[in-house]
Amino acid sequence: MQNALRILLVDSRDIIHQTIADYLSDSGHSVDRAIDGVSALEAVINFSYDLVFTDVLTLSTNNSSLMINMLKARPTIAVIIISTYGYMRKVIELLKLGAMDYILKPVKLLELDAVLEKSIRFNNIIV
């Protein structure tokens, strides 16, 4: 696939990994998985990702500083928050701190595709 991305998917639930990771892989992207914020930060530090999809709760109680540390380690990484409507205040806070975008659960594939296209354009601009 032209414009294939290297993606880290962070969520504590297997169903998210099965559905979203499989869809992303089937779309030609390279997808790694993490189940918590600590392993996500370690992966971001050790590997070069274009994009991180992360559940707002998976980032743990200190998600703001964790996201800041991800962006410090990889300033060009695009962080996309996956959340439910009930956590919109936290999503807005993370957007102000540098997250690129968010999508709401349940994740709709058309919305996921739109965020991917935005990330591809972002990566093409900074490369």
C-alpha positions in Angstrom: 0.0 0.0 0.0 1.3 3.4 -0.9 1.4 5.6 2.3 1.3 2.6 4.6 1.8 3.7 8.2 3.5 2.1 11.2 0.9 2.2 13.9 0.8 1.4 17.6 -2.6 0.5 18.9 -3.0 0.9 22.7 -6.0 -0.6 24.5 -6.5 -3.0 27.4 -9.3 -4.9 25.6 -8.7 -7.8 23.3 -11.8 -7.0 21.2 -10.3 -3.6 20.2 -7.1 -5.3 19.2 -8.9 -7.9 17.2 -11.1 -5.5 15.3 -9.2 -2.3 14.8 -5.7 -3.9 14.5 -7.0 -6.5 12.0 -8.7 -3.8 10.0 -5.6 -1.6 9.9 -3.4 -4.6 9.0 -5.8 -5.6 6.2 -5.6 -2.1 5.0 -1.8 -2.5 4.5 -0.5 -0.8 7.6 2.0 -2.3 10.1 0.4 -2.5 13.5 2.0 -3.2 16.9 -0.1 -3.6 20.0 0.3 -2.5 23.6 -2.1 -3.1 26.5 -1.2 -0.3 28.9 0.4 3.2 29.0 3.8 2.0 30.3 4.3 -0.5 27.4 3.0 2.1 25.0 5.6 4.7 26.1 8.3 2.0 25.9 7.3 1.1 22.4 7.2 4.8 21.3 10.7 5.3 22.7 12.1 2.2 21.1 10.4 2.2 17.7 9.5 4.7 15.1 5.7 5.0 14.7 3.8 7.3 12.5 0.6 7.0 14.5 -0.6 5.9 17.9 -4.3 5.0 18.4 -4.9 5.0 22.2 -7.9 4.6 24.4 -8.2 7.6 26.7 -8.4 5.3 29.8 -5.5 3.1 28.7 -3.2 6.0 29.3 -3.8 5.5 33.0 -4.7 8.1 35.6 -1.7 10.2 34.6 -2.5 10.2 30.9 -1.6 13.8 30.3 2.0 13.4 31.3 2.2 10.1 29.5 1.1 11.6 26.2 3.5 14.5 26.8 6.3 12.0 27.2 5.3 10.2 24.0 5.4 13.5 22.1 8.8 14.4 23.7 10.2 11.1 22.6 8.7 11.3 19.1 7.6 14.9 18.3 6.3 14.0 14.9 4.1 11.1 16.0 0.3 11.6 15.5 -1.6 10.6 18.6 -5.3 9.7 18.0 -7.5 9.3 21.1 -10.2 6.7 21.1 -12.9 7.5 23.7 -16.5 7.4 24.6 -18.6 10.5 24.8 -18.4 10.5 28.6 -14.7 11.4 28.5 -14.9 14.4 26.2 -13.4 16.8 28.8 -10.3 14.6 29.0 -10.2 14.3 25.2 -10.2 18.1 24.9 -7.4 18.4 27.4 -5.3 15.9 25.4 -6.1 17.7 22.1 -4.8 20.9 23.7 -1.6 19.0 24.7 -0.9 17.8 21.2 -3.1 14.9 20.3 -3.9 15.2 16.6 -7.5 13.9 16.7 -10.0 11.6 18.3 -12.6 9.1 17.4 -15.6 7.9 19.4 -16.5 4.4 20.4 -18.0 2.4 18.9 -15.4 3.1 16.2 -16.9 3.4 12.7 -14.7 2.3 9.9 -15.4 5.4 7.8 -14.3 7.6 10.7 -11.2 5.4 11.2 -10.4 5.8 7.5 -10.8 9.6 7.7 -8.4 9.8 10.6 -5.9 7.6 8.7 -6.1 9.9 5.6 -5.5 12.9 7.8 -2.5 11.2 9.4 -1.1 10.2 6.0 -1.3 13.9 4.9 0.3 15.0 8.1 3.2 12.5 7.7 3.7 13.6 4.1 4.0 17.2 5.2 6.6 16.5 7.9 8.7 14.0 6.0 
